[in-house]
Amino acid sequence: MVCFDPPSARRGSTGPIGVVMATPLPESWFTKARTGNARGPAALSCGSMDAPESIITSPAHEGPTSATGEASVLAPAIDVRNVEKMYRGKTHALRGVSLRVNRGEIFGLLGPNGAGKSTLVKILMSVVSPTRCEGTVLGMPVGHKPTFARVGYLPEHHRFPEYLSGAQVLDYFAALSNVPRALRRERCDELLKLVGMQDWANVRVKRYSKGMRQRIGLAQALMNDPDLIILDEPTDGVDPVGRLEIRKVLLKQKELGKAVFVNSHLLSELELVCDRVAIMVKGRVTSQGTLDELTREGRKHEITYSMPEELGTTTDEQRAEVRARVVSLLLEHLGDALHPAPRAKADQTYQLATLNGVDLAIAYNAMSVHTLDARAVQPIIDALRKGGVVIRSVRESRRSLEDLFMEAVTDPTTGETMSVGAGGGDGDGGAGGKN
Amino acid sequence: MRQTLAILIDSYRDLSHRKLFWISIVLSLLVVLIFAALGINEKGIVILWFEVPMVVNTTIVSESLFYKVLFANFGVGVWLALGAVGLAVVSTASIMPDFLASGTVELSLARPIARWRLFLTRYFAGLLFVVLQVTVFCVASMLVIGIRGKEWLPGILLAIPIVTLAFSFLYSLSVLVGTITRSTIAAVMAAAGLWFVGGMLATADVVLLRAGIGNQIQYERAQKDVETRRVQLDAETKRAGSGEAGAKNEQELKELKERLERSERDAEGEKRDLNNIDRWHRMILTARLVLPKTGETLALVEQAMISTAEMEGLFQSNNRDDGLEARGRRARFGAREQEIDNRTRRAMADRSLAWIIGTSLMFEFFCVALATWIFSRRDY
């Protein structure tokens, strides 16, 4: 792997195909180059609340129907708009959140601590009353109690009564969800086996490890065979094997046509299972869409190289000199097709340019070509090789969920990560605003 | 129904894993063993196989009445009223705070059950502690008394609803405070505080009632005295006016008049004291009106089990055959006390069920309704 000097280069990222990428060129450079303005996290938003076509053919339609009628079966699992929550008139936890979760998909909600994720989940489960909320859960108004018979829920930091055994936990909460006794027994055995807890069924919960409690928690969320499963940090405290098993369970539920709503800090976990994600920051959904949609903008080719002769690259001046030689080489061989940006900032590590409408960021030892079209990269490689530059690697890369997340929580003006939670009386933050 | 049953079963599991629950059961059975050890025959009390000759024997108290008094006064009045209820207050205080703990309450709220129903079911399930305790105690007592004393007293089972009701008054405040603060300590303090304040007010009530009755008797006597002296003065004045032989002279009439005035002043004084006591008593009664009457409620067990005739017979039997000297002492000093006792007992017995249970239930209703409202509206 080639090491970059720029600070941003230190944040290497892993793409969905598992390739470790030395792709440190931040998107904001290119964005600035195109628009001339800094763009905030909101610029990531896909914005579309419309259901994709897939909902029409969602496996959910082949799944179990409910007593609430066909309308609710056809409706999305969650469709809420303008959700607001003001805790005791002080803390603005949610500021008009709108999102939609379709049946037969796994939806991930990301956000820093105190962003309002748990508050949103609690509103959906009527644990917290919203200041304002429009929309439906499984086709019924948010907070409609009978609907909860078809919803499975695992809260964050849940605490089961310690005097109950794992099997009793499943039985008790399923009974509260109105599951008939015979069915409870049947599903209890199945689910204990599914989460690998059959040997601990009759042991009291107080003897369980955190990971075991999570497993039992997941099982209790599935006891009523729900159409919608809402999990708040389901892999918290679970070992890697357990996480893999939980992912399998979630994917299985998806196959069965269930909607799974996962609230998690573990971006890599979400990336592995989620069909769509939303990023929430300070009580607002800043971006929402499929992983493909959200990461599309960042797709690019990365070329790393070195100059034929030994040139010093220790100081900024030396690096700037090498970079200038690369740019002049490209100008020499590509001619008028290359348009370097008129002027770089004094401390800028990259030279921005465009080649036939494709954005480039040129460093002294690497270059980002913002296109996945391999043909567009060839002239650049040719030009470099003609100039005697040694090509060390060429690879495709795309933004990871972590990149998306970090951009969402980074203040575009200061470049600093936004503070946790509400931050004052007018801020947000579910945790800070609880009664 | 399925959800209610689930909550009841869960509450039983919750209670049965608490050590205090089993400690309380064991203590209850010890008390029952004491009942088993006690008996009565024509010579006195029997402890295990040993006769202890005593004034109290079957010639004074029937075997049935002996066991009824033993159960009502010692079993209910001491053990259940103080021991079992005290343990229950401590043991059940954590039910609501535990239920409302973050991470626990969400699991129950996100179910197809209305919040108010969930809360009320939890509330009533919390009373299981006392229901189970008292049931075990009463059934065991009934069996032991039946086998040991050959007296089958199904009336003992009345203690189950009555003691549960008395406990529920304290429990309702414990639940309200536990719901507001989510603190077990605060809930225990509130219930214990209510118990203490209620007990103090009940004691003050009885003391002031007795004082008032005593004062009333004094006042009645003083008025009688005034009346007697006035009649005497009027008669003597008439006789002196008619010049009848042996009539009082001027000086003697003046003395009679002074005695009458002194008696009137005494009566006035008694009247003032009586008004004073009445005022304080009314204040205490007003305070008691809004608070639960745990003591009086528990006393209903005795009232239900032992008839007035049996009770009066018991008091009379206590006062007989105890010697000439004692009868003379009672004649001199005890008549007034006896009168005060009788009137106090009657006054207490005259207090209606509506006053005892009705107002207590209103207190409980207020506490539970407020707690339910808070629970239903709160964000967790």
Boltz contact constraints between the chains, C-beta under 6 A:
constraints:
  - contact:
      token1: [A, 125]
      token2: [B, 110]
      max_distance: 6.0
  - contact:
      token1: [A, 127]
      token2: [B, 106]
      max_distance: 6.0
  - contact:
      token1: [A, 127]
      token2: [B, 109]
      max_distance: 6.0
  - contact:
      token1: [A, 127]
      token2: [B, 380]
      max_distance: 6.0
  - contact:
      token1: [A, 128]
      token2: [B, 379]
      max_distance: 6.0
  - contact:
      token1: [A, 145]
      token2: [B, 112]
      max_distance: 6.0
  - contact:
      token1: [A, 146]
      token2: [B, 112]
      max_distance: 6.0
  - contact:
      token1: [A, 148]
      token2: [B, 110]
      max_distance: 6.0
  - contact:
      token1: [A, 148]
      token2: [B, 111]
      max_distance: 6.0
  - contact:
      token1: [A, 148]
      token2: [B, 112]
      max_distance: 6.0
  - contact:
      token1: [A, 149]
      token2: [B, 112]
      max_distance: 6.0
  - contact:
      token1: [A, 153]
      token2: [B, 110]
      max_distance: 6.0
  - contact:
      token1: [A, 155]
      token2: [B, 106]
      max_distance: 6.0
  - contact:
      token1: [A, 157]
      token2: [B, 103]
      max_distance: 6.0
  - contact:
      token1: [A, 158]
      token2: [B, 103]
      max_distance: 6.0
  - contact:
      token1: [A, 159]
      token2: [B, 103]
      max_distance: 6.0
  - contact:
      token1: [A, 159]
      token2: [B, 104]
      max_distance: 6.0
  - contact:
      token1: [A, 163]
      token2: [B, 13]
      max_distance: 6.0
  - contact:
      token1: [A, 163]
      token2: [B, 14]
      max_distance: 6.0
  - contact:
      token1: [A, 163]
      token2: [B, 17]
      max_distance: 6.0
  - contact:
      token1: [A, 172]
      token2: [B, 6]
      max_distance: 6.0
  - contact:
      token1: [A, 172]
      token2: [B, 10]
      max_distance: 6.0
  - contact:
      token1: [A, 175]
      token2: [B, 2]
      max_distance: 6.0
  - contact:
      token1: [A, 175]
      token2: [B, 6]
      max_distance: 6.0
  - contact:
      token1: [A, 176]
      token2: [B, 3]
      max_distance: 6.0
  - contact:
      token1: [A, 176]
      token2: [B, 6]
      max_distance: 6.0
  - contact:
      token1: [A, 176]
      token2: [B, 111]
      max_distance: 6.0
  - contact:
      token1: [A, 177]
      token2: [B, 111]
      max_distance: 6.0
  - contact:
      token1: [A, 178]
      token2: [B, 2]
      max_distance: 6.0
  - contact:
      token1: [A, 178]
      token2: [B, 112]
      max_distance: 6.0
  - contact:
      token1: [A, 435]
      token2: [B, 379]
      max_distance: 6.0
